[in-house]
Amino acid sequence: MKKRNLILSLGFAGIASMSMAQQKPNVLFFLVDDLGWNDISINGSELYETPNIDKVANESVYFSNAYTVYPRCVPSRYAMITGRHPARDGQTDGNKIKHEETTLAEAMKSHGYGTFFTGKWHLGKTDEFWPHNHGFDVNMGGCDAGSPGSYFYPFGSERFINGSLYGLEEGESGDYITDRLTEETLKYIRENHEKPFLAYVAHYAVHTPFQAKKERVTYYEEKIKKLEFQGDEYAFGPDGRAKLRQDNAVYAAMVESMDDSFGAIIAELKKLGIYDNTIIIFTSDHGGLSNSGLENKRGLATTNLPLRAGKGHMYEGGIKVPMFVRWPGVADEKATTDVMITGMDYFPTILEMCGLPLLPNEHIDGLSFVRALKGEDMNKHRIFTWHQTSARPTSTGDHNSTVIRKGNFKLHYFLDDQKIELYDLSKDPYEENNIAEDKKQIVKKLMKSMNEWKVEAKVSSPKKKK
């Protein structure tokens, strides 16, 4: 306990004179695409197997109220890397990083960190907006692609600007992209662990297309046969067609491969003796793909039940994500916090954990949650906002809306028909009972705060429906 208290009082920036194992920490930011809140086994999934993730989560602080700031890939990722709200200054779900904006990688690189990116970037259509031009020393796979053309080599597609994934042009037939990104990460860590580094591992998994290793698909097909599902497979209602079961064997195998990747990286950190000098953050960019438009017959990946809806929606299933942080010497024992945080908060938090100066004019919308990692309460009175103007009612079944949450009250304001929904998440965490008519004063206060935020952030109006 004395050692831990010493680290807490000095901070990593003040202990440079101590042993090499206690120099500025490395950072592993492990980001999964489309992974739902309960798509890891510690959150209750009976089908998916994530032993490597579970093991590290059990020596970390788990955030039971971690949220993405947008239920789709591009704006969510933009917020994480910039610390800025994706709706600020009229931006929509086509975010790209402006050259005058500072990224997390640029901030860390300026203080001597090596910076590595692999996987899905999806911010900007051309090379000038990609990781290697925004602070990352190495970029393996990050380009305009929102998903691989195939999970098996060659990974590219004609729809990508260069027909392939940046840096992954070469490979061998049969290579699986989740494994390839892992190999690139391991190589970087082995060759660069003598100085502090940021390894930003943003897997394309578990986004569509549904493709996995055949033998693991077979395993999950057999496992599904033993699960006893009751009731209908889908529900049809205001959120579109909603999947009610986790019964996709290919998706389950993709989740397993992602967990294998996490395990391999953790094993390498331990082998090199730097596990206990590496901050580990695990999360997803938004909820799992569980909903589609009523007439859309697309294959769905998972269900986020008991949370409502999924990818594309502002309900809890679309914006609540699995997230935990292991911070050696500070937060490396099993704990859970109900402090609410959002994707914009990673930038300042990582800087503070690494003993680096904050940049409030850059990560303008983010707030460090270091206090929560130390067991303190925070954000009780903070206002959280979401704003979606590019809804896809025929694709994922969602609608344009602005959402605001303060404390336990969460208000949805639907922009196309001015419908209002209010939920008290302390009593109704699954957003089943709209209490807007019974709580008119609360609605009035939240609408006032919402409109004030819209003016301050200069948010956009909805696009035409697709």
Helices and strands as residue ranges (DSSP letters): H 2-10, G 12-14, G 20-22, E 26-32, G 41-43, H 51-57, E 61-67, H 73-82, G 88-90, H 104-109, E 114-119, G 127-129, G 131-133, E 138-140, H 177-192, E 197-202, H 214-226, E 234-237, E 240-243, H 249-271, G 275-277, E 278-284, E 291-292, H 316-319, E 323-326, E 335-342, G 343-345, H 346-353, H 370-373, E 383-388, E 401-406, E 409-414, E 420-424, H 440-457
